[in-house]
Amino acid sequence: MKKFMLIFSISFLLLLLEKELKADVPEKIEQLVYTIIAFNGKDYTHTFCRENEGTFYLIADKGNFITVRKTFIYYWPITKQWNAEYDLLNEMMDGHIELREKKSNEIKKIDTSVYTYFNIRGEYESSWKIRTGADAYREIENWKKKYNDYIRKVEDYHDKFEIYRKRFNELLKIITDLQSEGEDISKVLKEIDSLEQPKEPVPPQYYNIPPASPEEAFIFNLPEGEYFVKFIMKDGTVLEGSEKKVITFTRRRKNGIGFEIIPGDKWTKPVQNKNPRSVLYINGSTDLFLRPFIQDEYNDLYYNKMVRNDSTGNINLFNWLKIQQVPDAKIGLLELNERAKVIMEEPFMVEQVKGSGLGYRIVPFEPEGKHEGGRPNLIAFHIPITGNEKRLKLCVKDRNDNIITGSERQIRIIHETGFRKILLIYVLLPVGIMIFVLISRRKKKNVC
Amino acid sequence: MNYKLNAIKTISKRRIFETVISPGFYVATAAGLFLGYYLLSGFLDSVDSGGLNFSLHPVYNQIVETLSGAFGITFVEKLFSEGPFVFVLFVSFIPVFLYHAINTVFKFGFEKNVGALELLMYGPSDGTCFFLSFFIKDVLFTVIYIFTLTLFFYLSAVINNLVLGPMFYFSLLIIFFLAVSGYSYGILASVLSGNAATSVALFSGIVVFFVILQIGSFAITRDYVKNLTNVIMWFIKWISPFFYMDIGLSAALYGNFFLLLLSILSIIIISAVLLLISHFVLKVKGVRP
């Protein structure tokens, strides 16, 4: 009987826990979505606008790639995000987009175009380029040609290097033999010196990110404003669920300066300091490594929704967004009562600390010393914090030694102080006055 | 007119004296300062090797999570960008503001109910003198409290190496006028209501309504909630001091001092209009309970 009860209890418990024990498989819903490859101020990001979302957001006057397709979407509760399953269903809709500007009511027809986009080496975001139609194919061909040339050169280099290596080893063997026989090796040494090591070819420099394979999409390059879009099928009917609002927006302010702050003890957890008026409070336990960057200010909601259509943001606020590192920057550091120091960007290496602590430390990179052949983990401006200072002021200087507007920041080092408790006396002062007033009133009453 | 001014002066003095000898103001001040002290300590405990890490302080962590959930992470970043003082100022100000406003609303209603106001009318005084004396008392004690709070924050900043940034000073300015308009709403609520309890309920209702509307229009909410609050806000915002506070603080943030002054002027105008309405209501309605 006891055994039966035990089995029954366990079975009952398992039945209750069934739902908890089972992995949650998200429900996949077939929907018509707008897929968006949007320019985000520095790169291109991919998102999609599902049926329940009425609006999608794009940066004005920049090329963005839109497609309309049927796919499966599902909600992933761990990341609280909607994802698309293009592998299961990816049905492109055939037709065109009708775009109406809210202000002028002007209607425009947009057809699909073949496109490619790529990034060429440059300092600013304008280094992203778009090519459409035949130009797209030409650009891809150009890249392929450059790439194939490079591959050929690499193969050639490997062949030559192999010959070089073989000859070098042969000569080394000859030297060893001659030395064992006690003969002159100067002739062979001369040949070794004259051996020229082949140079490794450099990859194509023109492209930072090469042209993507050609795709077909509706290219939206719209001025700032509000628009309404709908998808018109080949038979002239409006595709159900395709009507959306499009908001195109621009940055409010540009070329602000923000900082990426890497504390010496947490180099994997950098923090950003974006607000030009902000003060950086630190506890001074470790040195700081800074990386200044150029930032633009966008509407918080519009930008977040442009990057990910199911995200949120505050429409009333504007947020600074990192665009790129400040080129050829220097940091001017002013300690209290001291003359300004100029700090240059330096390479650093992150080293694991030996021992049971298993920490790490950031040390200067020594290319000809212990780090020979390696590459630095971190290139940043080192701000030493000794623990004695209370405040530091810093600014970013451009290549002409001019202070960049909006780059000034203050660092305050907060030390634990026993004086903090003194403030409690101030807090309790009103209560003290109250007691004094009440007692003196009572005394006065008694006298009367 | 001189009689009336004299009456205002005399009743105000009496009100100020009453406040000085009653424990309420001291308790509210101590409560406000203690809140400030606690929040400042929490902020200091949240300072890490690379900046602010609110997860180090459980209460701050909760506050920051709530604020980020309601208004977005950008709001939190901006709120604490200069330091803790803007946030702490607004929180520390609440106990004293509520104490003065509710005390005035309740006392006004109560004294009207017991016929004290009617009795005063037989002299050179009238209802307007009566509520203006309350108003003057509230404004005076608000100035005293703001001064106390500023001194406390200044000492905290010096001792703890913190910065009292420009946004703090702008907030200080705006919060004073915000309180003034709050007191004006309190007086109007007292004048319109029949007894003390109704006055307090009406005043609380007005404040809560404005706060909810402001939060609704500023917070990250669903589209339909946003649209609804925006529609209501469009009609109501012109009489909401929080709307002008929002404009003023945004203007200060972006260095538009003309707009900041304009928003302060708007709050002053609202307060003046409310007091004027209270004056006419009393004139028409009379002061009988």
Interface residues (C-beta under 8 A of the other chain):
Chain A: G54 I261 I262 P263 G264 D265 K266 K269 P270 V271 N273 K274 N275 R277 S278 V279 L280 Y281 I282 N283 G284 S285 T286 L288 D300 L301 T312 G313 N314 I315 N316 L317 F318 N319 K390 R391 Q410 R412 I413 I414 H415 T417 F419 R420 I422 L423 L424 Y426 V427 L428 L429 P430 V431 I433 M434 V437 L438 R441
Chain B: V20 I21 P23 F25 Y26 V27 T29 A30 L33 F34 G36 Y37 L40 S41 L44 V47 D48 S49 G50 G51 L52 F71 G72 T74 F75 E77 K78 S81 E82 G83 T148 F152 L155 S156 I159 N160 N161 L162 V163 G165 P166 M167 S217 F218 A219 I220 D223 K226
